[in-house]
């Protein structure tokens, strides 16, 4: 008898071969060639065999994330994440882990690291992977500040002190020509680089803006007095640039302080026609320090300086600002504006309901007036000339409304749409 030939007459088929656990039932169906079996004088019998699974050992969980060390490095929002395999299984390495985004991370960003066996089998060792992905939050990193509120009080006080020292040193050098009083901190412009490109000057800048009442002293030369060089006492803004302002993970602040006062006025103080540094015009100051940087930087403006120009917040901060601004604030009682915050918060039809036709017209043109737009309409021009914050500097034909930030663009469109709905346009 040829046993191998007889065995070949039998075909076995199992209904379940994988992922078995204790208590499962496995059925083996039997097929055979009965006529050929008789040739060998063998009577083949049986249709199926049913067995209950028992005495299996359970898989142990293998968590691949127990074996890596994840670190966040650099300075947000340009931080990066790295990981290192620390396990003892030589079949694995750091290359078994991957993620889609490893750089340009801000504080609080979430990254997801994925694990891949890359062909390694753990089942033979009695293990199964319990987790294939894990999320990690970017934290405990240094951070470029992009609003004044990011700066801890102690660091802010130090920055104010350094800036005021620069201003006081300037007046000490020019004490024969000019004097000052009531030096005080007004607010700040905070500019954050949109992309971390080496050809930009700084990753961020904070202009600390002070103001003072500046007075002129008579200039005497060979007993001659030059009255044309004596100007009336007036307010001057003094911005000092702080560059690469970083809130360290230990709570301290690092920065570079310029020893130079930005800007120059038209206030001449001696026979050589030297000018007082700083700005007498807040709109010009905003355009010089912020407007010229809009292409490469996001910018936050202190509320106290918002009358000269508004913010274009860094992504992620707009929603916070919008939520903090209530409808009452948008249609506030500030007598100088119809819509005081149309440059820094979104408005809706609800905020415009109840305003008269003239008020809506004024509110629309307030958006332009903040930038020094000179109106051809005599009634509008006279209206805004009566506002202390209005500084006419740009002829209408030369004005480019691309200077508007996202709030101003959206609010202008909302105002126009509402006026059309009411039949006012």
JOKAWO-V383441 format. One record per backbone hydrogen bond with DSSP energy under -0.5 kcal/mol. CO is the residue of the C=O (numbers start at 1). NH is the residue of the N-H. Records with the same first field share a line. If there is no record, write none. Layout:
CO->NH / NH
This chain:
1->3
2->6
3->7
4->8
6->9
7->10
9->33
11->31
13->29
21->24
24->53
26->51
27->15 / 29
28->49
29->13
31->11
32->34
33->37
34->38
35->39
36->40
37->40 / 42
38->41
42->44
47->30
49->28
51->26
53->23
60->128
61->63
62->64 / 130 / 131
63->66
64->67
65->68
67->86 / 87
68->70
69->84
71->82
73->80
74->142
75->78
76->144
79->105
80->73
82->71
84->69
88->90
89->92
93->96
94->97
96->116
98->114
102->81
105->79
106->109
109->138
111->113 / 136
113->134
114->98
117->120
120->122
122->125 / 127
123->126
126->60
128->62
131->64
132->115
134->113
136->111
137->139
138->108
142->76
143->247
147->150
148->151
150->152
152->156
153->157
154->158
155->159
156->160
157->161
158->162
159->163
160->164
161->165
162->166
163->167
164->168
165->169
166->170
167->171
168->172
169->173
170->174
172->175
174->177 / 178
177->217
179->215
181->213
184->211
187->209
188->302
189->191 / 207
190->300
191->205
192->298
195->197
197->200
203->193
204->244
205->191
206->208 / 242
207->189 / 209
208->210 / 240
209->186 / 187
210->238
211->184
212->214 / 236
213->181
214->234
215->179
218->220
219->226
221->224
224->221
225->227
226->229
227->230
229->231
231->216
234->214
236->212
237->239 / 279
238->210
239->262
240->208
241->243 / 258
242->206
243->256
244->246
245->145
246->248 / 254
247->143
248->251
252->248
254->246
256->243 / 258
260->241 / 262
262->239
263->278
266->268
267->276
270->273
274->269
276->265
279->237
280->282
281->285
282->286
283->287
284->288
285->289
286->290 / 291
287->292
290->293
291->294
293->296 / 297
296->194
298->192
299->312
300->190
302->305 / 306
303->306
305->308 / 309
306->309
312->299
314->317
317->321
318->322
319->323
320->324
321->325
322->325
324->326
326->330
327->331
329->332
330->341
334->337
339->342
341->344 / 345
348->351 / 352
349->352 / 353
352->355
356->360
357->361
358->362
359->363
360->364
361->365
362->366
363->367
364->367 / 368
365->369
366->370
368->371 / 373
369->372
372->393 / 394
373->375
374->396
376->378
377->381
378->382
379->383
380->384
381->385
382->386
383->386
384->387
387->390
394->374
395->398 / 399
396->399
399->401
400->403
401->404
405->409
406->410
407->411
408->412
409->413
410->414
411->415
412->416
413->417
414->418
415->419
416->420
417->421
418->422
419->424 / 425
420->423
